Amino acid sequence: MFGIIQSELLKMRHTFSMKLIILAPLVALLLGYLLSGSYALLSTYNWWYFMILPLVVSLCSASMIAREKKSGMQNIVSLPIRFNKIWLGKTAALAIMLFVTNLFLWIVTTVVGMSASVTVFPMDGLIGCMLLFLTYLWQIPVIMQLACFMGYIKTVFVSLAVNTILSAVCAEKEWFLFVPCAIPARVVCPFFKMHVNGIPLEDGSPLLSVGYVLPAVIVSVMFALAVSWGSSKLFSRGGWAHE
């Protein structure tokens, strides 16, 4: 499995996806400082989990499949490896990229954020970024499978639209656990200390409670394991042979 993951990362070495995991955090930081002044750090994190990270995950995951479909999946069918292992290797490679881009965002915001008058404590920022990593994992196999059926452009558009709408509508509801797309925006509230719309949380806000964070992470990780296993089985049975 390690060899498959390494191979997938090497194949993406010179692609836009690999550049995106570094460029995207910088874009979020630039937007934060250009649009929000002294609230730049809060704005950066808000832009990140609400709009930019869903776009990054969608683009990278969909392009992983689009690149293979351009060659008629010849790079896969010619390998003496079971399809489900290849699928899980692709999923793991994208998970590593997801981890790196969240970690890089934390590093640049922590360093640059020292000059901001309203800031997020470094440990809170790190916890928030790692929570985003864990709660976005399930989207990787889902988006890859959608790309098999719908193609690259449609998949990216649908994924971004669903993430944005459901995060805005459902993240602050009591029943957010039943909406996986809303979980990332909700679990970071106690650490970034802001509403989903970017407004700082009021003292005593129920959104500052961390009691729901662990259950939400467990739900997301279990869902990620389930869809990774299910999509790998579907892929091994020819679930890639669709437009």
C-alpha positions, 0 to 999 in steps of 0.5 A: 500500500505504501508503494501505491501511495508513493506512486500516486504522490509522484504522479501528482508531483508536477500537477496543479493539485500539488501546487494548490495545497500550498497556494490555497492557504496563501490565497486565504491569508491574502483575502483575510488581510485585504478584506478584514484589516485587524480581523485578518486572522479570523477572516483567513480561517473563515475563508478557509473552511467555508469556501477555499478548503472545500474547493481544494478538496473538490479540485484535487479529488476530482482531478485524480479521477479525471487524469486517469479517465483521460487515458481510459484508465490504462494506468490502472487496468494494466497494473497487477494490483487489485482495483480496490487497493489502487482506490484506497491508495489514491484516497490515502494520497489525497488524505496526506495532501489534505493534512499538509495543506491544513498544516501549512495554513496553520503555520502561515497564519500563526507566523503572519498573524502575530501582527494582527490585533485580533488573533487565534491562539496558536494551539486553538488554530492547530486543533481547528486545522486538524479537526478540519482535516479529520472531518473532510476526509470522507469527502475524498472518496465521495468526490472521486466516485462522483467524478467517475459518474459525473465528470470533473466540472460537474463534480467540482461545481456540485461539491462546492455548492453542497458544501457551501449551502449546507455549511451556511444553513445547517452548521449552527443547528442542533441536528448538525451531526446528521449533515456531514457537510456541516460538521467541519464548520461547526467543530471549529467554532470553539477554537476559531471563536467565530460564527460560520459567517465569520462574526466573532462569537459572543461570550457565553455562546453555546457554540463555544462548547467543546462537548460536541466536538468528539462525537462529531469527529467520530461520526466523520471518521466512521463515515470516512471509513465506510465510504472509503470501503464502499467506494473501493468495492464499487470501483473494483467492480467497474464503477469507474466505467461511467461518465 
